[in-house]
Amino acid sequence: MSSTALQFSDDQAEAFDRMADALRGVGIDLDAGLLTPRSEDTPQRVLAVIGKAGSGKTMLLAHLYQSLQDAGGEVVSGDYEGRRRKDRRTLAILAPTNKAASVLRGRGVPATTIHRILYTPVYDPEYEKIAEWLAGNGDRPTVEGLTDVALDRAFAYYQVNKSIPGALASAGLKGSDFIKGWKRREEPLDVGLVDEASMLDARQFEDLQEIFPTLLIFGDPAQLAPVNQSGQMVFDGLDDSRKLILHRIHRQTQDNPILDLAHALADPEIGFEAFENMVAEIAARDDRVVMAERVESDLMARSPVLVWRNATRVRLITAFRAAYGAPDDDLLPGEPLICDGIELPLKHRKKRIDLEARGLIKGAQVIYLGSGARGGFARLHVLGAEEPQVSVASIIKIELPDQEEPFIPQAASMGAAFLHGAAVTIHKAQGSQWENVQVFAPDLFAAARMGRVEAGQPLWKRLAYVAITRAEHRLFWVVRNRLAKPTMPLSVDDLTVVRAPLTLTSAHDE
C-alpha cells in the first residue's frame, strides 16, 4: 500500500492504489511522476468508486486529479484544445450538469460538463494563435485590432484561471468573435474522471467509453437512478473487480447533522414518523437543521424547494409568483428557471450543439435577467456555467394548477425551452447542491404511505436521502403546506456580471 494510507482511511487508500495501478498499466506512474506516450491500442479500462455521502469520494477525486497534474498530465477543459501531441497525456474532470461541475470547481478541481467534452469549439484561425500561445504551444502573436496591453491582460488572466475564453474576454473579445461553432469530437482523449455517476444514463456511459480509454467514475449507490433505467445505475453492470467500495468515514462526518440524517435512512427499521421525530430532535439542538412550519419564499429565488410530486411543484411555483406580485403576462428579473431542453428541428443540429455547449442542457438552472434586444429573446444567468451571462431565443413556460396547457409569457419560434424553477422535483435536483435546502416533507410522507419500493429500498427513503444531501450548510424540513411572504423584492444584484451577455442567435436567424 502506498503512502496514501497516511492521508486516507483504509478503504480510500485501497481505492487510490487500485486506480494508481490501473493508470500505471497505461503508462502513467503517479508514484514516480513519470508519463509515457499513450499506446493507440490501449485496452478499455473502467473503474467505479462507489460510496454514500460523506465517504470521501470528492476528496479522493480531487487528490487523484492533483496527482495526475503533478505527474505532468494536462487538463482538457472543453473550452479549448490545442494541437494533438503524441507525447502528451491528458485528463478531463467531468460532471453531468453545470451545477455539479461548479461544485467541483469550488473545491479547486477544474471540472466541466460531459457536453463540453463531447463537442469541441471551432476557433477563428486568427484568435486561435492567441489560444495556442496562452496554452504554451506557440509564440506571442500579433493580431490586428488587439494591442500589446490587451494581450498582456489575456496572459495575466490565463496564468491565474487557465480559461482560454476568459482570457480572450479579458482582452476585450466576445465569444462570438473567436468561437465560430462546435463539432462532435472525432478522436479519443486519454483519462476521464467522472463525478455524480449515478446520474449517467446508458447512452452517456457509452459515449464516455468511446472517448476515454481509461475511465474512472465516482457515484453514490443510494441516489435515484436515471428515470429511464428502471432503478439501475451504470456502475451496477460492472463486475465486482471493477468496483471500489468506500464506507462512511465517521471522523469526517462527525458533527454534521445533515449527513447523520442521510445515513440514518439506511436503517431498515426506521419508518417515516420515526425519521421525522429524529429530524425534530436534531433541530432542537442544532440550528443547521430546521423543522420549518412553512416554505421560505426568499430562499426559493436561488435554491428551489425539493418535492416529489409534480402537482406540488406547480402549486408552490404559483404561490411563489403570487407572493412576489409577478404579473400574469411577464416575468420579473430574478425569477429562477430550469432548462427543459432545446426545441429545434433536426436540421438545426449545429445550433443545438451550440446552445448545449454554452450550458443550456436539460436541467440547467438559470436566473431570468430580462427580455433580450429582439423579440423572443431572454437575457439569462446560467448558474454554475463558466460564462454565465447569455441572451438566447427562449420558450418560457409557466405551468398553472389544474390547467393542461402552460402559460407562455414570451416565446421564440424555436430555441431553448424553460420551466419555472422555484420548485423542482428531487430527481432533477441530483448533482446540485445549495447552501440552504428546503425539503417538502408532506410529499415524502405521501410516498411513504404508498409503500413504493425502488431497487430494494422504500422510495421515500431514496427521495429523502437525495434531497437531504443537496444541503451544504442548512436543511429546512418543511412540515406544512404554507408559504411565508418574502422579506425583500426579487433582485439580480447577487449575480456577478463579468461582461456583456453573449448572444446566441435562434436557428431561424442563421
BAKEMI-175898 format. One record per residue: x, y, z of N, C-alpha, C in turn; residue in one letter. Coordinates in steps of 0.05 Angstrom, whole numbers, plus 5000, padded with zeros to 4 digits. Layout:
BEGIN
XYZXYZXYZa;...
***
This chain:
BEGIN
501749765000500050005000501850255000m;501050454985502750694982502450885006s;503751105005503651305026500951435029s;499151385011496551495013495151395038t;496151175050494851065075495151275097a;497151455096497551655116495451865115l;494151895092492252105087489352005087q;488951755079486351645075485651435096f;483151365097482351125112483250885096s;483050645107483950405094482550365067d;479850405066478450355041479150565020d;479550815029480351025009483150964999q;485050885016487750835008487750594988a;486150394993485950164975484850254948e;482750424948481550514923483650684907a;485050854921487051024907489250844895f;490150654910492350474900491350314876d;488850224877487750074854487650244829r;486750494833486750684810489550744800m;491450784819494150834811495350594795a;494650354803495550114789494450114760d;491850184758490650194731491950404714a;492650624725493950834709496850754702l;498150614721500850514715500850324692r;498750174689498449984667498150124640g;497450384639497150524614499350734611v;501450714627503750884624503851134641g;502251144662502151384680502851284708i;505351344716506351254742506151494762d;504151494779503751714797505851724819l;506851494828508851494849511451604839d;512251534815514851624804514551894789a;512051974784511652224769512552194740g;512251954728513151904701510851844682l;510951964658508951914638510251804613l;509151604601510051514575507751554554t;508451584529506351634509504251414509p;501751504504499551314504499651144479r;499250884483499150694460496450714447s;496350704420493850714406492050474410e;493250254419491650014424491249964454d;491150184470490750154498487950024503t;487849814519485249684524483449864541p;480849834538478949984554479049904583q;479350114601479350064630477250244643r;475450124658473450274673473450174702v;473750364720473550314749471550494761l;469950394780467950564793468550574823a;468750824833468950874862466150934872v;465150764890462350774899462250814929i;460751014937460451074966458251274971g;457151264995454951445002456151715010k;454351905015455152175022456952165047a;459252315047461052315069463152105068g;463151935048465151715047467751815035s;467852055025470452165015470852144985g;468752104970469152074941470352324928k;469352554936470352804924473252864932t;473852804957476652844966478552654951m;477652414946479252224931479552314902l;477452404890477552504862479552744861l;479252924880481053164880483953084883a;484452894900487252804905488352664880h;486652514867487552374842488152574820l;486352784818486852994798489553134803y;490053204829492553344835494953164830q;494752904835496952724830497552694800s;495452684784495752674755497052924744l;496153154754497353404745500253424754q;500853344779503653354788505453184771d;504352964761505952774744506352884716a;504953104709505253224683502853194665g;500653084674498253064658497053344653g;496053384629494853644622491753624622e;490553824634487553814636486353914610v;484453764599482853844577480253964588v;479854224584477654364598475054364582s;475154334556472754354540472454624527g;473954834536473655094523475755144501d;477854984502479855004480481654754482y;482354654459484154424458486254474436e;488854484445490954544426491554314408g;493654344392494454134373495253884388r;494453664377495053404390498053344388r;499153244411501853154412501952874422r;503452704409503452424416504752374444k;506452564453507752524478506152634502d;503852764496502252894517500352694529r;500052694555498052534569495952734581r;493452684576491452874584489352744602t;487952914617485752834633483553034632l;481152944637478853124638477153044662a;476253254677474553204700471753294693i;469853114695467153164683464953124704l;462753254699460253224715457953244696a;455653124702453353124684452053394680p;452253574700450853834698452854054705t;452054304697453654544703453854574734n;451654534748451754574777453654374790k;453554124782455353924793458253994787a;458754084763461554164755462454404772a;460654594777461354834792461954764821s;460654554832461354464859464254364861v;465054224841467854134840469754364836l;469054554818470754784813471154944839r;468954954855469155104880471054964900g;471854714895473754574912476454554898r;476854714878479454724865479954524843g;477854374835478154174814476954294788v;478554314766477554444742475654264726p;473254244735471354064723469754204701a;468754054682467054154661464753954657t;462854014640460653834636461353624614t;459853414614460253204593459753314566i;457653494563457153614537459453764526h;460953904544463154064535465553894526r;465553644533467653464523466753314498i;464253254497463253114473463453294448l;463353554452463453744430465753944434y;467253994414469554174416469054434401t;470054664412469654914398471354944373p;470355084353471855144329472655444331v;475255504333476155774337476755904310y;476356164309477256324287480356294285d;481456234261484356194259486056424270p;485156664268486656894277486956894307e;484656834321484756834350485756574361y;485856364345486956114354489956144359e;491256334345494056394351494456474380k;492556634390492756724418492456484436i;490456314430489956084447492455894448a;493655854425496055684424498355804441e;498556064439500656204455500156174485w;497656224493496956214521497355924532l;496755734515497055444524499955354523a;501755524514504555454514505455304490g;503855324468504555174444505355344420n;505755604425506555774404507656034414g;508756204395509956454402507756664406d;508456884419506657104423505857214396r;503257224390502457314363502057614361p;501857704336500957974330498257954317t;496158064330493458034320492258314314v;491358354290490258614283487858684301e;487958924312485759014329486258974359g;488358824366488958774394491658894401l;491759064422494159194430495859004447t;498359074452500058924470498958924498d;497659144506496559164532494258954535v;492658924514490458734515491558444516a;493658384501494858124502496058074530l;497258274542498358244569496158174589d;493858304586491558244603490657954600r;490557864575489757594570491757394582a;494357454580496457274591496257264621f;495857504634495757514663493257364673a;491057394659488657244667489056944665y;490256854643490556564639492456444660y;494356584669496256484689494756404715q;492556554721491056504746488756314742v;487256344719484756204716484855974696n;486855954679487055734659484555704642k;483355924635480955924617481556084592s;481655954569482156094544479956294538i;477356224539475256424534475356654554p;475856594579476156814599478456994593g;480656884584482957054578482357224553a;481157114533480457264509478357484516l;476557424534474557624543475957854557a;477957784573479457994588480958184568s;481458084544482758244523480758414508a;478158384515476058544502474558404480g;474858144478473557994456470957864467l;469057824450466557684456466757394446k;465257214458465356934449464756904419g;462857074409462157054381464357144363s;466457284374468757374358470557134352d;471056964372473156764369472156484367f;469656414375468556154372466556154350i;467056004329465356014305463355784304k;463555604322461655374322462755154340g;461354924338462054684354461854434337w;463554244342463453994327463753754346k;462553534338462753294354465653204354r;466653124378469353034380469852784363r;471952794347472452574328474552374339e;476452474355478652304364478452274395e;479252034405479151994434481052164449p;480452184475482252324494483952114509l;484252144534486151964549484751864575d;484952024596483851944622481552114629v;479251994637476952144646476152084674g;475752294690474652264717471852374718l;469852214725467052304723465752294751v;464852524760463452534786460452504781d;458952444802455952414801455152204780e;456551984780456051774760453351644763a;451951674786449351564789447351704770s;448051944759446252084741446652004712m;448751854706449251774678447251584668l;446351624643444651414631446451244613d;445351034602446950834587448250964562a;446851144549447951274525450351454532r;450151604553452351774562454851604569q;454251374582456451194591457851084566f;456351014546457550914521459151124507e;458151374507459651594495462351634509d;462251624536464651674551466751454546l;465851204544467650984539468851004512q;467451124492468651164466470851374466e;470551574484472351794484474851734502i;474351604524476551564544477251264546f;479751184537480650914541480850834571p;481451044588481450994617479451174630t;477451044642475151194653474851124683l;474951324700474551284729472151444738l;470051304747467551434753466951414783i;465651624794465151644823462151674826f;460851504842457951514845456951424872g;454551504877453151444903450951254897d;451051004908449050804902446350854915p;446251044934443751094949442051304935a;443151434914441651634900439551504881q;438051674867436051584849437251534821l;436651304810437651244783436251414762a;437451444738436051594717433351474712p;431451644705428651564703428251334683v;429751324662429251134641430850874644n;431950824669433650594672432750404694q;430250404700428950204718430450164744s;431450384756432750374782435650284780g;436750234756439450144754441350374747q;443750374758445750564752447950434735m;449450594720451350484701453450304715v;454150374740456250214753455149954764f;452449924764451349664773452049444754d;452449504729453049304709455949224708g;457749354723460549274724460949034742l;462948874735463548644753464848744778d;464848584799465748674825468748754825d;470248644807473148704807473648994798s;471649124786471949394777470449594795r;469449504818468049674836469849714861k;470349964869471850024892469950154913l;469350004934467250094952468450254975i;467250494980468050655003465850635024l;466650635049464750625071464750895085h;462750945101462551205114464951245132r;466051485132468351555148467451735171i;467251625195465951775217467552015225h;470152005222471752245231471252485213r;470352435188469752655170466952755173q;465052585180462252665181461252725209t;462952685229462052745256461453045258q;459553105275458653385279457453495253d;456353325236454953415213452153295214n;450153435225447553325229446153255203p;446753385182445453335156446253055146i;448853005147449752735138448852515157l;448752585183447652385202444852305195d;443152495187440452435179440452265154l;442152335135442252185110442951895114a;444951845132445751575137443851415154h;442251555170440251425187438151285170a;437751385145435751265128436450975120l;438950895123439850625116438750415136a;437850505159436750325179434050215169d;433949955164431449835154429049855173p;429649905199427549905219426250185221e;427450385211426450655215424250715194i;421950805204419750885186419651195184g;417751285169417651575164417251735189f;415351655206414751805230417151805249e;418551585252420851565269423051745258a;423351755232425351915220424752215224f;422252295221421552575225421952655254e;421452465273422052525301425052575305n;426652425290429552455292430352735281m;429052825259429553095249428953295270v;426653265283425853455304427753465327a;428753225336430653215358433253355351e;434253315327436753445319436353745316i;433953825305433454115301433354255328a;432554115349432254245376434954315387a;437154185378439754245389441754345369r;441054355344442954445323441554615302d;442354865299440955045281441554995252d;443254795246443654715218441454545207r;439654455224437254315216434854465228v;432854515211430554675219428054525213v;426254495233423554395229421854635222m;421354675196420054915186417054875183a;415555065193412655055191411655155164e;413455285148412655395122415055405104r;414455425079416555465058417455755059v;420055805058421056085057421356175028e;419756365020419756454992422456594985s;423756725005426356854999428356654990d;428356415002430356204994429656094966l;427156084959426355954933427456104909m;428256354912429256514889431856404879a;433456274897436156174889436455874894r;434955764912435155474917432255364918s;431555204899428755114896427854934919p;425254944925424154744943424154474929v;425054274943425254004932422753844938l;421353744918418853604921418953334906v;416953164911416752914896414652934874w;412353044881410153044862410153304844r;409553264819409553484800407353684807n;405053584817402853764824403753954847a;405253844866406254014888408154224877t;409854154858411654344846410154574834r;408054514818406554724804405154914825v;404054794846402654954866404555144880r;406955044887408855214901409955444882l;410355384857411255584838409055804836i;406555724833404355924831404256094856t;404655974880404556134905407056314906a;409356224897411756394897411356644880f;410356604856409956834838407857024849r;405756924861403757094873404957254897a;406657124912407857254936409557494928a;410857474905412657694895411157884877y;408557844873407058024856407858014827g;408757774817409457744789407057784771a;407257934750404957964732404157714718p;401657694710400757454696401957414669d;402857634656403657624629406657674625d;408257664646411057724644412557604667d;415257604665417057514686418357744700l;419057714725420557914740423557844738l;425358044734428257974737428757854764p;430257634763430957494788429357234791g;427357184774425856934776427556704766e;427556474781429156244773427756074752p;429255964733428155794712429855534710l;428755334699430155084693429955024663i;432254964651432154894622430754624619c;428854624601427254374596428054244569d;430254334558431154224532431354434510g;432054334487432354514464430254434443i;428654624435426454574416427354674389e;428754504374429754564348429354314330l;428754354304428654124286431354004281p;431453754271433953614268435853764249l;434753914230436554044211438254264224k;437454344249438954544263440654424285h;441754194279443454044299445754214309r;446954374291449254534298448554734319k;446154864316445255054335444654924362k;443554684362443054534387445754494402r;447754404387450354364399451454624412i;451054844397451955104407450655174434d;448055144435446555204460447455024483l;447654764477448454584499451254634508e;453054704490455754754498455955004515a;454155184512454055424529452855384556r;451955134561450855074587447955034588g;446555074566443655054566442854764559l;443554584577442754304574440354254592i;438954044587436453984603437153964632k;435654114648436154114677437854344687g;439054494668440754724676439054934690a;440155044712438755254727439655524718q;437755704713438355974704436656174719v;437656424719436156644731435356834708i;432856914707431857094687432857384693y;434257504674435257774678433557994665l;432057904644430358104630430058014601g;428358154586427958094558430458174542s;430858044519433158104502432558334484g;434558404467434258624449432258564427a;431858314421430058234400427658074411r;425458084397423157934406423657644409g;422657524431423057234436425757164449g;427457364453430057314467429857384496f;431357244513431457294541434357314550a;434957494568437657514580437657344605r;439557164607439656964628442356944641l;442356854666444856784681444756484686h;446556334674446556044676448255974701v;446855874722448255814747450255584743l;452655634753454755434751456355434726g;455555584705456955594680459355774683a;461555714668463955884670463556154656e;461756164636461056414623457956434626e;457056544649454256514656452256694641p;453156924631451257114620450757064591q;448257004583447556954555444957094548v;444557144523442057234512441257034491s;438956914494438256684478435356684470v;434756584446431956544437430756334456a;428556414469427456264491424456204488s;423655974498420855904501420355844530i;419156034544418856024573416055944580i;415755724595413055614602412655634632k;410355744639409555764667407155584671i;407455354684405255174688403455274710e;400855214707398855314726397255074737l;396355084762394754864773392254814757p;391654554753389154464741388854564712d;391054634699390854704671392854544655q;391954424633393654244617395854404602e;395154634592397054794577398355004594e;400955044592402355244608401855524596p;402155724613402156004604404956064593f;405156204571407756254558408056564557i;409556684576409856974576411457084552p;413256934542414757014518415756764504q;415956784477416856544463418056614436a;420356504429421356504402420056264388a;420256264361419056034347420655784351s;423155804359424755574366427155674383m;428255494399430455564417430555404442g;431555514464431755374489429155404504a;428055184515425555184530426155184559a;424455324575424855354603422155314618f;422355194642420255184662421055354685l;419155424702419855574726421355404745h;423255524760425055364777424855424807g;422755554816422555604845422155344861a;421155144848420954874860421654674838a;423054464846423854254827423453974840v;423153774823423053504834425753414844t;425753234863428253134874429953004853i;428652864834430152744812431852944798h;430753184791432153384777434253524794k;434053504820435953634838438553484840a;438653234831441153074834443453214820q;445753194833448153324822448453604830g;446453724842446554004851446854024881s;447954244890448054294919447454594923q;446154654945445654934952446454974981w;447055214989447755275016445455205035e;443055285027440655225043438755065025n;437554855036435654695021433154655037v;430854695023428254635035427154385023q;426454195040425253935031422353935040v;420553895020417753895026416853625036f;416753595063416353335075413553215070a;411453375067408853245061408953065036p;410553135016410852964992412152704999d;414152705016415552465024413752285041l;412052405057410052255073408152115054f;407352255032405552125013406851884999a;409451914993410951684981411151455001a;411451515027411651305047408951155049a;406751305049404151175051403550995027r;404651065004404150904980405650644981m;407750634997409250385000410950304976g;411550494959413150434935416050354942r;417150174927419850084931421450114905v;423950214907425650244883428350124890e;429249924873431849794877432149684905a;429949564915430049434941429849614965g;429349874961429150054984426550214981q;425250285004422850455002423550714987p;421750784969422251014952422551274969l;421051304990421151545005423951585017w;425251355024427951385035430051465014k;429751364990431551454969431151754963r;428551834962427952114957429052284979l;428652205004429552365027432652385027a;433952165021436952155020437952365000y;436952354976437852534955437252824963v;434852874973434053154980435753265002a;436253105023437753195046440653255038i;441853085022444653115015445153334995t;443053474986443453714969444253954986r;443853945013444354175030447254175038a;448554405033451354435041451654515070e;449954695079450254805106447754795124h;445454825111443054835128440754695114r;439254525129436954375119434454465132l;432454535115429754615125427854375118f;426854245139424954025135422154155138w;420854205116418254355116415954155121v;414454205142412354015150409554115144v;409154365135406554475129406454585101r;404054565089403654665062402954965063n;404955125071404655415074407055555062r;406655805055408855965043409056235058l;411456295068411956545081412256765061a;411257005068411557245050414557315047k;415357415024418157495021418757745038p;421257765046422157995062423358215046t;423858155020425058355002424258294973m;424358484955423658434927425658254914p;424858134891426757984875428958164864l;431358064861433558224852435558054837s;437258174821439458034807442158144816v;442158304838444558434847446658234857d;445758004865447657804875449057644853d;448257684828449457544805451757714793l;454057594792456357744782456257764751t;456358004741456458044712459258124704v;460657944690463458004684463758144657v;461758134640461858264614459058254602r;458858384579456258384566455358104559a;452658044561451757774555452457684527p;453157434524453657304498451057254485l;450657344460448257294446448357044430t;446356864434446156614419443756644401l;444256664375442156704356440356464354t;437856504347436056284343436556164315s;435655924311436255774287435355924262a;432956054264431856174240433256444234h;435156534251436656774245439156724229d;439856474226442356404212442056414182e;
***
